[in-house]
Amino acid sequence: MGHPAVICATQPLEGVRLEVSGPPALTSPALGHLRALGATVPETPPAHGGPARFAAAGKGPGEVTAHTAWTDVLPATAAVDESTVQAATGMMHVHGRRDGRPRGLAVDYAATCASVLTVQGLLAAMLGRARGGVRSTHVTTGADRAALLALSQYIAAANAPEAETVAPAPGGPPFTARCGTRFELEALDPVPWARFWRELGAPEAAIRAGWPPFQFRYATACAPLPESLHRTARDTSWARIRQAAAAAGAEVCPLRPLADRVAESGGAAPWTLTPRAQAWAAPGSAPAPAPAPALPLSGLTVLEAGRRIQAPLAAHLLGLLGADVVRIEPPGGDPLRGMPPCCSAISARWLALNRGKRAVEIDIKSRAGQAELRELAAGADVFLHNWAPGKAEQFGLGAEDLAAVNGALVYAYTSGWAGRLADVPMGTDFMVQARTGVGEAARPADEAPAPSLMTLIDVLGGLLGAEAVVSGLLLRERVGRGVRVESSLLGAAETLTAPALRRAMAGGSPRRPAGFRRPLATADGWLAPSDDSAPAVGRRAAALRELTSQQAVDGLHAQGLSATAVVTDLGALPHDPRFGGALTRDPLGSLVVPAPWRFA
């Protein structure tokens, strides 16, 4: 049960004071989340460089500290900021696949992920101490660890013995209507895809050829579609495109500008935590204390009924924190287990999200299956899912249904929109990017807005889902009641675009300037300067083309400028000496990225 001194707490970090210092890119998201969880965090002047440091003290958790640097796996000289971390880990390469050349994300994606992971680590350390047996007092992470985690599916696929079903090549949405409206299209199976394009009169051969790259764009971060599909869209009015989508069962969403989001942004936290009114009923159902020594979530059981990325990644992170994760799969198993490329007949991409989980096959559409899941929930600590809205309640598996069998349960729903915006499309990564202005924020001012085909929001949504669950577990420990938590892809988009929205609200341009984080060509590849060094390095662009990337980096360092070579081959990462053997392989031969935290 919870600590008697804080049993009346209503937020997991109530009564906790944190001292925070470091660069805003590494601290700002964490500061907002820590305050939303009830912590007192004094304002401190932002630091320009160096790592971020967090020190927590107060009722319940005792003293817990965290250290978040730009690099924790890579040498400190390999990357010094967001731009160089994106370059050194291969993020620029993956984001740039649609363009056929590496591109830097204009948002601070690696730093944002690292900041969320820092909060997770702090919460987990506090939870482990509150449960007893776990004495971790210090958490270390890095933006490079966060980037590798975010890229883990792409890295695993690139290092599998098989090839992708659709070879990565330049191209992809968004599409452009006759009036100039740029839009995203979503179709989760080939039937609405084909109906949509037939409604618009696209060539049948192009419709058939376009489905595989469109379907696998979530996996490959590109979609080399037939040009005739883009031409069909350009020849069609936006009104007709919307009509065709409605008739076909597909969905379309125009790319919304960040300016539209300023009016909608209400500063809401990216998750909600709602304790149950009653304490758990049976004394014997109280969670067991943590074994010692152990990871912070050791001894806890998580039931995960997730699909795609968001919920499976959240559960994967909980497993990395020590929880026993039981994955609920349909009869016959998750069909994505066989998605190429495979290692020992199991998808390398699937393993990146589900390695180490136990699986139970349950038909949740049947009464027997629903009863079986309720029985499993009776002995679990967390139930996590990302089903379509209303589906859990339809099957008698909603929060109240499962609370009736386990009052101590943390019931976690990782949704698309959290019910916060009206008239929204399907809650998938690229549609959320389009609706929330991520497509504009991710590219500098001299490039047309376009959602990244790297799954930015699914991954960050998974990180926020894990953060919400650990917050719920800590709150449960403090109040002695089960907790309902909800996170969303909308919350992920808002977390990522918060700096851009703040610039817009202050009267400035929300977008980064022309050429921002655009790598420069060298004789044998590409080079990315740090953001601070970019103007001076840009003036040397012509000379850099005559040098190898390593020669260019060495020469710039000698002049006091920071830059790094851009990784453009994920298959070469395991052999890159800068990673020092941090990338390993599991018993099936699939590549494994390092855990995002170190506890001490």
C-alpha positions in Angstrom: 0.0 0.0 0.0 1.0 3.6 -0.2 3.3 5.4 2.1 1.2 6.6 5.2 2.6 10.1 5.0 1.3 10.7 1.5 -1.8 8.5 1.4 -4.0 11.5 0.7 -2.0 12.6 -2.4 -4.1 13.2 -5.5 -1.1 13.4 -7.9 1.8 11.0 -8.1 4.4 13.7 -7.5 2.5 15.8 -4.9 4.9 16.9 -2.2 8.0 16.3 -4.4 10.3 19.2 -5.2 12.6 19.0 -8.2 15.7 21.1 -9.1 16.3 21.1 -12.9 19.1 22.6 -14.9 20.3 22.2 -18.5 19.5 23.2 -22.1 15.8 23.8 -22.8 15.7 21.2 -25.6 16.4 18.5 -23.0 14.5 19.9 -20.1 11.4 21.7 -21.4 9.1 18.7 -22.1 10.2 17.1 -18.8 9.4 20.3 -16.9 5.9 20.5 -18.2 5.2 16.9 -17.5 6.7 16.9 -14.0 4.6 20.0 -13.0 1.5 18.3 -14.5 2.2 15.3 -12.2 2.2 17.6 -9.2 5.9 18.3 -8.6 7.1 21.7 -7.5 9.8 22.8 -10.0 11.3 26.3 -9.4 12.1 28.4 -12.5 15.8 28.4 -13.3 17.7 30.3 -16.1 18.2 28.0 -19.1 21.6 26.7 -19.8 23.0 26.9 -23.4 24.9 23.6 -23.4 25.9 20.6 -21.3 23.7 17.9 -20.0 20.4 18.2 -18.1 20.3 17.4 -14.4 17.2 16.6 -12.3 17.2 16.2 -8.5 14.0 15.2 -6.7 13.4 15.2 -3.0 10.3 15.1 -0.9 7.7 12.9 0.7 7.6 9.3 -0.5 10.4 8.9 -3.0 13.4 10.2 -1.1 16.2 11.6 -3.1 16.3 10.5 -6.8 18.4 12.1 -9.5 18.7 11.9 -13.3 21.3 12.9 -15.8 20.3 13.4 -19.5 23.1 14.2 -22.0 23.1 14.5 -25.8 25.3 11.4 -25.9 25.4 8.4 -23.5 26.3 5.6 -26.0 28.2 7.7 -28.5 31.4 9.5 -27.6 30.7 13.1 -26.5 32.6 14.4 -29.6 30.3 12.5 -32.0 27.2 14.6 -31.3 26.7 17.8 -29.4 23.1 18.8 -30.1 19.9 17.7 -31.8 21.2 18.1 -35.3 24.3 16.0 -34.8 22.4 13.3 -32.8 19.9 13.0 -35.7 22.9 12.6 -38.1 25.0 10.1 -36.1 22.1 7.7 -35.3 20.6 7.5 -38.8 17.5 9.6 -38.1 18.3 12.1 -40.9 18.6 9.2 -43.2 15.2 7.6 -42.3 13.4 10.9 -42.3 15.0 11.8 -45.7 14.1 8.5 -47.5 11.0 10.1 -49.1 13.3 12.8 -50.6 16.1 10.4 -51.6 18.7 12.2 -49.5 19.1 12.8 -45.7 17.1 15.5 -44.1 17.1 16.8 -40.6 13.9 17.0 -38.7 13.2 20.7 -37.9 11.6 19.6 -34.6 13.8 18.5 -31.6 12.6 14.9 -31.9 15.5 13.1 -30.2 15.6 15.6 -27.4 11.9 15.4 -26.8 11.9 11.6 -26.6 14.9 11.8 -24.3 13.1 14.3 -22.0 10.0 12.0 -21.8 12.3 9.0 -21.1 13.9 11.0 -18.3 10.5 11.5 -16.6 9.8 7.8 -17.0 13.1 6.9 -15.4 12.6 9.3 -12.5 9.0 8.0 -11.9 10.2 4.4 -12.2 13.0 4.9 -9.7 10.5 6.5 -7.3 8.1 3.7 -7.8 10.7 1.1 -7.1 11.7 2.8 -3.9 8.1 3.2 -2.8 7.5 -0.6 -3.4 10.6 -1.5 -1.4 13.4 -3.8 -2.5 14.6 -1.5 -5.3 17.1 1.1 -4.3 17.9 2.8 -7.6 18.5 6.5 -6.9 20.1 7.7 -10.1 18.9 7.4 -13.7 21.0 8.1 -16.8 19.8 8.5 -20.4 20.8 10.3 -23.5 19.3 11.8 -26.7 21.3 9.2 -28.7 19.7 6.3 -26.7 16.3 7.9 -27.3 17.0 8.2 -31.1 18.1 4.6 -31.3 15.0 3.5 -29.6 12.8 5.6 -31.9 14.7 4.0 -34.9 14.7 0.5 -33.5 12.3 -1.0 -36.1 14.1 0.5 -39.0 17.5 -0.6 -37.6 16.3 -4.1 -37.0 14.8 -4.4 -40.5 18.0 -3.1 -42.1 20.1 -5.7 -40.3 17.8 -8.7 -41.0 19.0 -11.3 -43.5 16.0 -10.8 -45.7 15.1 -7.8 -47.8 12.1 -5.5 -47.4 8.9 -6.5 -49.3 9.0 -3.1 -50.9 12.5 -1.7 -51.5 12.9 1.7 -50.0 12.9 4.4 -52.7 12.1 8.1 -52.9 8.4 9.2 -52.9 5.3 9.2 -50.9 2.3 11.3 -49.8 1.1 14.0 -49.2 -1.0 14.4 -52.3 -2.1 17.8 -53.8 -5.6 18.6 -55.1 -6.3 20.8 -58.1 -6.8 23.9 -55.8 -3.4 23.3 -54.1 -4.7 21.7 -51.0 -2.1 19.2 -49.7 -3.7 16.2 -48.0 -3.0 12.9 -46.4 -4.9 9.7 -47.3 -5.5 6.8 -45.0 -6.8 3.3 -46.0 -5.9 0.4 -43.7 -6.7 -2.3 -46.3 -6.7 -2.5 -50.1 -10.4 -2.3 -50.6 -11.0 1.3 -49.6 -7.7 2.2 -51.3 -8.8 0.8 -54.6 -12.3 2.2 -54.3 -11.0 5.7 -53.6 -8.7 5.8 -56.7 -11.3 4.2 -58.9 -13.8 6.9 -57.9 -11.2 9.5 -59.1 -10.6 7.6 -62.4 -6.9 6.6 -61.7 -5.4 3.9 -64.0 -6.1 0.4 -62.7 -2.4 -0.6 -63.0 -1.3 2.3 -60.9 -3.9 1.5 -58.2 -2.6 -2.1 -58.0 1.1 -1.0 -58.1 0.5 1.7 -55.5 -1.0 -0.3 -52.7 2.2 -2.2 -51.5 4.4 0.8 -51.1 1.5 2.8 -49.5 0.7 -0.1 -47.1 4.4 -0.5 -46.1 5.1 3.2 -45.7 4.8 2.8 -41.9 7.6 0.3 -42.1 9.9 1.8 -44.7 9.4 5.6 -44.1 8.9 6.1 -47.9 6.3 5.2 -50.5 7.4 5.2 -54.2 3.9 5.6 -55.7 3.2 5.7 -59.4 3.3 9.3 -60.6 -0.2 8.8 -62.2 -1.8 8.7 -58.7 -0.3 12.0 -57.8 -1.4 13.3 -61.2 -4.9 12.1 -60.7 -5.1 14.0 -57.4 -3.7 17.1 -59.0 -6.4 17.0 -61.6 -9.3 16.6 -59.1 -11.0 19.2 -56.9 -10.7 19.0 -53.1 -14.5 18.7 -52.9 -14.5 15.7 -55.2 -11.6 14.1 -53.4 -13.6 14.3 -50.1 -16.6 12.8 -51.8 -14.6 9.9 -53.2 -13.0 9.2 -49.8 -16.4 9.1 -48.1 -17.8 6.8 -50.8 -14.8 4.5 -50.6 -14.5 4.2 -46.8 -11.1 5.9 -46.9 -10.2 9.1 -45.1 -8.5 12.3 -46.2 -7.2 15.1 -44.1 -5.8 18.5 -45.3 -2.4 19.5 -43.9 -3.3 22.0 -41.2 -1.0 25.0 -40.5 0.4 25.5 -37.1 -1.4 28.9 -36.9 -4.7 27.0 -36.8 -3.4 25.0 -33.8 -2.6 28.1 -31.7 -6.3 28.7 -31.2 -7.0 25.0 -30.3 -4.0 24.5 -28.0 -5.2 24.6 -24.4 -2.0 23.6 -22.6 -3.5 20.2 -21.6 -1.2 17.5 -20.3 -0.6 14.7 -22.7 -2.4 12.2 -20.5 -5.0 12.0 -17.8 -4.8 10.1 -14.5 -8.0 9.3 -12.7 -7.9 7.3 -9.4 -10.9 5.2 -8.5 -13.2 6.4 -5.8 -12.7 3.3 -3.7 -9.6 1.5 -2.4 -9.1 -2.0 -3.7 -11.5 -4.4 -2.0 -9.6 -7.5 -0.9 -6.4 -7.1 1.2 -4.9 -10.1 -0.6 -5.2 -8.3 -4.0 -2.7 -5.6 -3.0 0.4 -5.6 -5.3 3.4 -7.5 -3.9 6.5 -5.5 -3.0 9.3 -5.4 -5.4 12.0 -8.2 -5.1 15.5 -7.0 -4.4 17.7 -6.3 -6.2 15.6 -5.7 -9.3 14.5 -3.2 -12.0 11.9 -0.8 -10.7 8.8 -2.6 -12.2 10.0 -6.2 -11.3 7.2 -8.2 -9.9 4.5 -6.3 -11.7 2.4 -7.8 -14.5 1.2 -5.9 -17.6 -1.5 -7.2 -19.9 -1.1 -5.6 -23.3 -3.7 -5.8 -26.1 -2.1 -3.5 -28.6 -1.6 -3.3 -32.4 0.7 -1.4 -34.6 3.3 0.7 -32.6 1.8 2.9 -29.9 0.6 0.4 -27.3 3.2 -2.4 -28.1 6.0 0.1 -27.7 4.5 1.4 -24.4 4.4 -2.2 -23.1 7.9 -2.9 -24.4 9.2 0.0 -22.4 7.4 -1.3 -19.3 9.1 -4.6 -19.9 12.5 -2.9 -20.1 11.7 -1.4 -16.7 11.2 -4.9 -15.3 7.5 -5.7 -15.7 6.3 -9.1 -16.9 4.4 -8.3 -20.1 1.7 -10.6 -21.3 0.6 -9.8 -24.9 -3.0 -10.6 -25.8 -3.1 -11.7 -29.5 -6.0 -13.0 -31.7 -6.5 -16.7 -32.4 -3.6 -17.7 -34.7 -1.3 -15.0 -33.3 -0.4 -11.5 -34.4 -0.3 -11.5 -38.2 2.5 -8.9 -38.0 4.8 -11.6 -36.6 5.5 -12.7 -40.1 6.0 -9.3 -41.7 9.2 -9.2 -43.7 12.1 -8.9 -43.2 12.4 -11.8 -40.8 15.0 -13.3 -38.5 14.4 -17.1 -37.9 10.9 -16.7 -39.4 9.9 -13.9 -37.0 9.6 -10.3 -38.2 12.6 -8.2 -37.1 10.4 -5.2 -36.9 7.9 -7.0 -34.7 10.7 -8.2 -32.4 11.9 -4.6 -31.9 8.6 -3.9 -30.2 7.6 -7.2 -28.7 10.8 -9.0 -27.7 10.6 -10.7 -24.4 6.8 -10.6 -24.0 4.7 -13.7 -23.3 1.8 -14.2 -25.6 -1.7 -15.5 -24.9 -4.2 -16.0 -27.8 -7.7 -14.9 -26.9 -10.8 -14.2 -29.1 -12.0 -11.1 -27.4 -15.1 -11.1 -29.6 -16.4 -14.2 -27.9 -17.9 -14.4 -24.4 -15.4 -17.1 -23.4 -12.5 -14.9 -24.5 -13.8 -11.9 -22.7 -14.2 -14.0 -19.5 -10.6 -15.3 -20.0 -9.2 -11.8 -20.3 -11.2 -10.6 -17.2 -9.7 -13.6 -15.3 -6.2 -12.5 -16.4 -6.9 -8.9 -15.4 -7.9 -10.1 -11.9 -4.2 -11.0 -11.3 -2.6 -8.1 -13.2 -1.3 -4.7 -12.3 -1.8 -3.0 -15.6 -4.2 -3.5 -18.6 -3.1 -1.6 -21.7 -4.8 -1.3 -25.0 -5.2 0.9 -28.1 -8.4 -0.4 -29.5 -10.8 1.8 -31.5 -13.0 4.1 -29.3 -15.8 2.2 -27.7 -14.5 -1.3 -28.5 -13.5 -2.1 -25.0 -16.9 -1.2 -23.6 -18.6 -3.1 -26.4 -16.8 -6.3 -25.3 -17.3 -5.7 -21.6 -13.6 -4.9 -21.1 -13.8 -1.2 -20.2 -12.3 0.3 -17.2 -15.3 -0.2 -15.0 -15.7 -3.8 -16.1 -12.2 -4.7 -15.2 -12.3 -2.7 -12.0 -15.1 -5.0 -10.8 -12.6 -7.9 -10.9 -9.5 -6.0 -9.8 -9.9 -2.7 -7.9 -6.1 -2.2 -7.9 -5.8 -2.3 -11.7 -4.1 0.5 -13.6 -6.3 0.6 -16.7 -4.4 2.4 -19.6 -5.9 3.4 -22.9 -3.5 4.8 -25.6 -5.9 6.5 -28.0 -5.7 8.6 -31.1 -7.5 11.8 -30.1 -8.5 11.4 -26.5 -11.9 12.8 -27.4 -10.6 16.3 -27.2 -11.1 17.6 -30.8 -14.2 17.5 -32.9 -14.3 16.5 -36.6 -11.1 14.6 -36.6 -10.0 11.8 -39.0 -8.9 8.3 -38.1 -6.3 8.5 -35.3 -3.3 7.1 -37.1 0.2 8.6 -37.1 0.2 10.4 -40.5 -3.4 11.7 -40.1 -2.5 13.1 -36.7 0.6 14.7 -38.1 -1.6 16.3 -40.9 -4.3 17.5 -38.5 -2.0 19.0 -35.9 0.6 20.9 -38.0 3.4 18.4 -37.5 3.9 18.4 -41.2 4.7 22.1 -41.1 6.8 21.9 -38.0 9.0 19.0 -39.2 10.3 21.0 -42.2 12.0 24.4 -42.5 10.3 27.4 -44.1 11.7 26.9 -47.6 10.1 23.4 -47.9 6.5 22.5 -48.5 4.8 21.1 -45.4 4.8 17.3 -45.3 4.2 14.8 -42.5 7.3 12.7 -41.9 7.0 9.1 -43.1 9.1 8.2 -40.1 6.5 7.2 -37.5 7.2 10.2 -35.3 3.8 10.3 -33.5 3.3 6.6 -33.0 6.7 6.3 -31.3 6.4 9.4 -29.1 2.8 8.3 -28.4 4.2 5.0 -27.1 6.7 6.8 -24.9 3.9 8.9 -23.5 1.8 5.8 -22.9 4.5 4.2 -20.8 5.0 7.5 -19.0 1.3 7.6 -18.2 1.3 4.0 -16.9 4.3 4.5 -14.6 2.6 7.7 -13.3 -0.5 5.7 -12.7 1.4 3.0 -10.9 3.1 5.5 -8.7 -0.2 7.2 -7.9 -1.7 3.8 -7.1 1.1 3.2 -4.7 0.5 6.5 -2.9 -3.4 6.5 -2.7 -4.1 2.8 -2.5 -6.6 2.8 -5.4 -6.7 1.6 -8.9 -6.1 4.3 -11.6 -7.5 4.9 -15.0 -5.0 6.6 -17.4 -5.3 7.7 -21.0 -2.7 9.0 -23.3 -3.0 9.9 -27.0 -1.3 10.5 -30.3 -2.8 14.0 -30.1 -0.8 14.5 -26.8 2.3 13.3 -28.6 1.8 15.8 -31.4 1.2 18.6 -28.9 4.4 17.7 -27.0 6.4 17.7 -30.2 5.1 21.0 -31.6 5.0 22.9 -28.3 8.1 25.0 -29.1 6.7 25.9 -32.5 3.4 26.9 -31.0 5.1 29.0 -28.4 7.0 30.9 -31.2 3.7 31.5 -33.0 2.0 32.7 -29.8 4.9 35.1 -29.2 4.3 36.6 -32.7 7.1 34.9 -34.5 7.2 32.4 -37.3 6.5 28.9 -36.0 8.7 27.3 -38.6 12.4 27.0 -38.6 14.3 29.2 -41.2 15.2 28.1 -44.7 17.8 25.4 -44.9 17.5 24.5 -41.2 19.3 21.1 -40.5 19.9 20.4 -44.1 23.0 18.2 -44.5 25.9 19.3 -46.8 27.4 17.1 -49.4 31.0 15.8 -49.1 33.1 13.8 -51.5 31.8 10.5 -50.1 28.6 11.3 -48.3 26.9 14.0 -46.2 27.9 16.1 -43.2 25.6 17.7 -40.6 26.8 20.7 -38.7 25.5 21.5 -35.2 22.8 24.1 -35.1 25.2 26.7 -33.7 27.9 26.0 -36.3 25.6 25.7 -39.3 26.0 29.3 -40.6 29.8 29.2 -40.6 29.9 25.6 -42.0 27.4 26.6 -44.7 29.8 29.2 -46.0 32.3 26.4 -46.6 29.9 24.2 -48.5 31.8 24.3 -51.8 35.1 23.3 -50.2 33.5 20.5 -48.3 32.5 18.7 -51.5 36.2 18.2 -52.2 36.8 16.4 -48.8 35.7 13.1 -47.4 33.2 13.4 -44.5 35.9 12.4 -42.0 38.3 15.0 -43.4 35.6 17.6 -43.3 34.7 16.8 -39.7 38.3 16.9 -38.6 39.0 20.2 -40.4 35.9 21.8 -39.0 36.7 20.7 -35.4 40.2 22.2 -35.8 38.5 25.5 -36.6 36.3 25.2 -33.5 33.2 24.2 -35.4 31.0 21.1 -34.6 29.8 18.7 -37.3 29.4 14.9 -37.8 29.1 12.6 -40.7 25.5 11.6 -41.5 24.8 7.8 -41.2 23.1 6.7 -44.4 23.4 3.0 -44.0 21.6 1.5 -41.0 23.1 -1.9 -41.8 26.5 -0.5 -41.0 25.6 0.8 -37.5 26.6 -2.4 -35.7 30.1 -2.0 -37.1 30.4 1.7 -36.3 33.2 2.0 -33.7 31.4 5.0 -32.2 28.7 2.8 -30.8 31.2 0.6 -29.0 29.3 -2.7 -29.4 26.1 -1.2 -27.8 24.0 -2.8 -30.6 23.7 -6.5 -30.0 21.7 -9.4 -31.3 19.0 -11.6 -29.7 19.0 -15.4 -29.9 17.0 -15.2 -33.1 19.7 -13.0 -34.7 17.7 -9.8 -34.7 19.5 -6.6 -33.8 18.7 -5.1 -30.4 19.3 -1.4 -29.5 20.4 -0.6 -26.0 17.8 0.2 -23.3 17.1 3.9 -23.0 18.1 4.1 -19.3 20.8 3.1 -16.9 19.8 2.8 -13.2 22.2 3.0 -10.3 
